């Protein structure tokens, strides 16, 4: 074994052979790694379940993942129905991604059947990735205690934390499996590598390309058979998935996600050839500010130290390319599940890079060579702590909040339990994952696809400024259903359940209680447009600061009318471009949002006199990659210029607008 270590590459130092005499020194690091892993897994299991219980989870992807696993247990392999394509719904997860590992979760549903099982399992698998991260760092550095920095940085990485709080995705599990595969690669243990490479590839079709690149690295160890088999199996898995499995299950005959690269060509071959034929286009994209920012988002939480282990970092090149060349900004945002395959290589490169510099210092006999690994490890840890405070989601993060169910969520729980488990249901996005354990569930506005039965129940929550389906679309779908044989089964506090064949066609007064606030927990203002007065507002987030991990701004407004409003009266919310210095004048670059569930369901002309009405806007997203401030303003059309309020809140160039808040934007 010693000879093998001597012949290892310069950037992979040997593990220390010196045994620790003290039990504390020997077992202390293991205790700390275990404690970190258990604490992280427990915390994010709880946070993700809390988020689900407060109806912040989504049909994509917790709803369809839960439905696929539940149906697998009940004899319909990876069956799901909440994604519509044209006039029909997809009926297999294989129509969009190849994730056979989902089938392994089906037996867990015998213990507890529900999305919570997936959320908890995801948090624990990802959290246990700290163990191979520690083993890899210990092997590279040869220092048991110093190696603890790297699993800590792994668990503190904001991208990893965000991934766990963005529903369930099978590919998230690859973060742990790839770390094990890398550890077994570095320690030259092919059987262990093979097991975890297969597990990683089973989480998503494109992970096979990352595994294949590790196969090329086996050539460094002169393991030709291992290299050949890994490359062939990894690339073969990807090609079979994209060219055979997905087209075989998708009515469109191909992966719907190849469209994100359609600017390069049509189909997989067209995309690959387009990348070769148009290197300038590819080069321009890869060097653009959004893509460079993406790299910084992934590497900065490790203090950019992974760049010192560049050979290891380049093993994730397929995942980098897939994300950075996509036309979907979420893929190169640095958050969501898309970077799950990259984070293991970031942490491995940080550990190996630290070891490489240390060994170089020993060869060059640098006087400070003994301090090099300590300095670099401290840099990794400090950067991890700074970034997790700035954009993370743990209690160490600025703006950390625990989702907490309230009376409205408890009402939803009560109402949804009354819907029969055998019924076909169409529901709004945030409700689908609470009704997904059935053979047929659709996401509104789909109610009767060509390849499925008609929904017997329609369920939506008018209090939610829902996306990707806008509130106006849900409102129109409900009105259409009432004209086509559905009736109101229950309507209370914005929660609406329509049933096929029910007789009631009108909404009861109790449905509209969500527009009338309880209490006065808002910032008073007092601006008015004739008979319409803006009495107060609340900006979300309340800390008046957003960052790439929490980019949304929403405005909750409170109104009163003194006289009946004329037809044509409309309220709009405006957001300025990101700026520095003095407040900007109004221009066409200001974003505008005219929709709110309140005036979809409760038009302004119906508002009662002298009673406070609450309205919340749809989310607004400031410009990415710009640091500074944005102004939030309100305008009302059809009633003239505003009066009252603070004149300093007027917007230059737009006398009809009132500025209500300024929010700090961080990059």
Buried (B, 14 or more C-beta within 10 A) or exposed (E): EEEEBEEBEEBBBBBEEEEBEEEEEEEBBEEBBBEBBBEBBBBBBBBBBBBBBBBBBBBBBBBBBBBBBBBBBBEBBBBBBBBBBEEBBBBBBBBBBBBBBBBBBBEBBEEEBBBBBBBBBBBBBBBBBBBBBBBBBBBBBBBBBBBBBBBBBBBBBBBBBBBBBBBBBBBBBBBBBBBBBBBBBBBBEBEBBBBBBBBBBBBBBBBBBBBBBBBEBBEEBEBEEBBEBBBEBBBEBBBBBBBEBBBEBBEEEBBBBBBBBEEBBEBBEBBEEBBEEBEEBBEEBBEBEBBBBBBEBBBBBBBBBBBBBEBBBEBBBBBBBBBBBBEBEEBBBBBBBBBBBBBBBBBBBBBBBBBBBBBBBEEEEBEEBEEBBBEBBBBBBEBBBBBBBBBBBBEEBBBEEEBEBEEBBEBBEEBBEEBEEEBBBBBBBBBBBBBBBBBBBBBBBBBEBEEBEBBBBBBBBBBBBBEEBBBBBBBEBBEEBBEEEBBBBBBBBBBBBBBBEBEBEEBEEEBBBBBEBEEEEBEEBEBBBBBBBBBBBBBBBEEBBBBBBBBEBBBBBBBBBEEEBEEEBEBBBBBBBBBEEEBBEBEEEBBEBBBBBBBBBBEBEEBEEEEBBBBBBBBBEBBBEBEBBBBBBBBBEBBEEBEEBEEEBBBEEBEBBBBBBBBBBBB
